């Protein structure tokens, strides 16, 4: 099995970036994805400069937390952005699986382009796309993602979460059906065979997977999920039989 461990939320804050650096040094993660609209993008760029030969760096597309990079009266009008005092913040979680018009999709695409280009402006070589709260697998962005991948020449993307050992058969059937639709729409895009959360791996779910697969597990260094962090720090990857750690540059 080839295993990618991706630290989400790089660039969210100085504290998150420091934790990601620590995890890279300890060999606990092999990849990370950067948020362009949060507090410490400059720190994320420094991580790329230091660790780009050791881990892959993708873009963590974000429409659910923090402030947009671009103004959009239409997205405020439609409720996808909301005003909080003098600030505009994202509100896409309520609409992630709703059908929206082409005008809305165009505005969302502009915002995501601005995020990608801001990361690129720092000289960061982008290995793949994923997203905050998995919005890139939602219905609202289904037509948008192929455009972004083609526009920026990115050929790798996080799979829909399909590694959920505790899920019911009905839940997994729906997940796999949706995952196949996303894959069909992005035929030439490389994805891992499976994607899930670190807790599922740690609790022994890995035993159900066949040997010759690629699996991505996400984690969140920096204090948001202390139990997840503890489990990740406890795992000795060098002792795991038939597991090879890789990053997105290697698939």
Residue, then its C-alpha position, 0 to 999 in steps of 0.5 A: x500500500x502507498x500512503x499519503x498523509x496530508x496536513x490540511x489548513x496550511x497557512x491558516x495561522x502561524x500556530x498551524x504552520x509551526x505544527x505542520x513543520x514539526x510533523x514534517x520534521x518527525x516524518x508524520x506527514x508527506x503532503x500539505x495543502x495551503x489556504x490562500x485567504x487565511x492569516x499566514x500564507x507567507x509562513x506557508x510559502x516559507x514551508x514550501x521553500x524549506x520542505x518542497x523536496x520532502x513533501x508535496x504542496x497543494x491548494x486547499x480551496x476555501x469557500x467556507x471559512x474566512x474572507x473572500x479575496x474578491x468582492x461579489x455582490x451577486x454572491x452576497x445577494x444569493x447568500x453564499x457570502x454574508x455580511x458580519x459587521x463591516x466584513x464579508x465572510x464565506x457562507x457556502x456550507x449551506x449551499x454546497x449540495x444545491x444546484x446554482x446558476x451559471x452566473x453563481x458558478x462563474x463568480x465562485x470560479x473567479x474566487x477560486x482562481x484568485x486563491x490559486x493564483x495568490x499561492x502561485x504568486x509566492x512561487x509555490x509549485x502546486x501538486x494537487x487540489x483539495x478543499x476546506x470542508x470538502x467543497x470541491x466534491x459538492x454539487x455546487x462546484x461539480x462543473x467548476x473543478x474541471x475548469x480549474x484543473x484544466x486552466x492551471x494544468x493540475x492533474x491531481x485532486x483529492x478523491x471523494x471520501x470513500x474510506x469510512x469503515x464505520x459507515x452503513x452499506x447505504x451510506x457507502x453506496x451513495x458515497x461511491x456512486x457520487x465518487x464515480x460521478x466526480x471521477x467520470x467528470x475528471x477522467x484524466x485527473x489522478x486520484x488516490x484509490x481511497x481517501x479518509x480520515x486518520x482516525x479510521x486508519x489508526x483504529x484498524x480499518x486499514x486491514x480491509x484494504x487490498x495491498x496494491x492501492x494508494x490511500x490518502x489520509x487527512x490530518x489537522x496539525x495545530x490544535x484543532x483536533x488534539x486526539x487526532x494529533x496524539x494518535x498521529x504522533x503515536x504511530x511509528x510508520x517505519x514499523x508498518x508492514x507493506x506500507x510505503x509513505x509517498x506524496x502527491x508528487x509521486x503518484 
